[in-house]
């Protein structure tokens, strides 16, 4: 099989300056980019707006560095603050456009922002734990004293929720969905977003976010965001704002405070959606390239959560394909309540969205044949979405069974607990009914049935702290083991449906779970000689401190990344058969190392010889080797 190769070297380090799509790359790349900056037009109005919001931005280090680079490469001297800021914003946009199709680069950008803005576990305030103790007492659970493990799990869960909430924004900003928004508007909104605390629905306002805030970031409502961005872009460009009739929102535009504008937009979107009323209605098609005004007007104040409610986004989406909306009848029998959106990308279905939480389909639509009937019209193009439709129908059947007290079958439980396949919905996140159904059930007994377990309920744990008591064979949740925990006092579970994190430096004669449905993080361990590794890790494997590995069999099924970036030498080291990204930056000799058969990306930067180097048979994207070994790479490509 011929390997597909992309040999572009993406040795990038994110520079966090508050802008959503900025990568600070090598001077060589920057110089090449700068030669393209002129005579390209710059958005000076956007630059002037940002300068007004932050008069010191034009003298910040990244902007000044770029201005100097432009002077040296393009012989253009920028002196006016708005122009300097506009050039920088233009550079960010060009940088993003060059790399947005590289998922590993996008992930690096996201991680840089998450690392900066998500609270670290060591910074969690004591008041957070005190609050949870108080809540437990108020719920009648007595005066509890949390163990170290319980405190860690509590903080980890809160941090995970916070991370997910910011990741929603980052994914949106870095997706084609927001491609119609100018870069300066993304910068302005993101720098405002990270300052927002709790939202008051009655006043439509946010509190100021503190550095030790444990709450999640503001919820991403694409419709409210589109309303704000459309308005601010029109204001900055001097265009009339005719589509907003709310005087308070118009007055807030004068202050151009993102938090106040977004809060008001969220408050305005209060029109009650039809969740259980009539489904009868009509499909309306908006042709590719047509005027977006009718589509935008039909969604105004309907609280769909769709970013298509913004004029610029609607125009951009219609430029790429047709747009279908299903409107159910209102009280007067007029089809005007949006329920389903189908966005086309040329002749293919780009996405399908509903109006329930996270843009899933609402219950009334799920129970009807409206969507399936429409998908049938698309033939093969609609078949990919039939699985999602079938999953939503199946979930509704299970929900109905439970509400009527009908026992769920093993097949129902396999589906509900996603033992074989993930439940696919039409929203950006999992259908909330999944967790709502589980909360009403005996989860331990359900896992015994759905996973064909031979364990008793006492051998099953639903949180990591139970493992420390010993006797646990099956864990549903993450296991987080700090250095103060004596690993010799208990055995690890045989199966973990979650991540396993072991922060010890030394782990003598450790037997890991046979199966881990998540990441295995042992980044502090420096010696893995006596570790019996898992058979499979359905996630990533982090062994970044290991410098030598002898007679080690790593998990053979790892579906994401393997990080052994400090490994220098090895003998009889067998890598997993297939991984997405393999990091062996410091490996000096591949002799004694059996590499994967298939990888997306692999990084070898210090190999001194090709002795023993047998490249993976299948390389989907790129592999980095020292220049002295380029022949072996060229030969591999030619095969």
Beta strands, then each sheet from edge to edge (+ up, - down):
strand 1: 196-200
strand 2: 205-208
strand 3: 281-286
strand 4: 323-329
strand 5: 335-345
strand 6: 348-353
strand 7: 460-461
strand 8: 474-476
strand 9: 479-481
strand 10: 495-497
strand 11: 500-502
strand 12: 515-516
strand 13: 520-521
strand 14: 536-537
strand 15: 541-542
strand 16: 548-553
strand 17: 557-558
strand 18: 561-563
strand 19: 569-574
strand 20: 578-583
strand 21: 593-594
strand 22: 598-603
strand 23: 618-624
sheet 1: 1+ 2-
sheet 2: 3+ 4- 5+ 6-
sheet 3: 7+ 8+ 10+ 12+ 14+ 17+
sheet 4: 9+ 11+ 13+ 15+ 18+ 20+ 22+ 23+
sheet 5: 16+ 19+ 21+
end
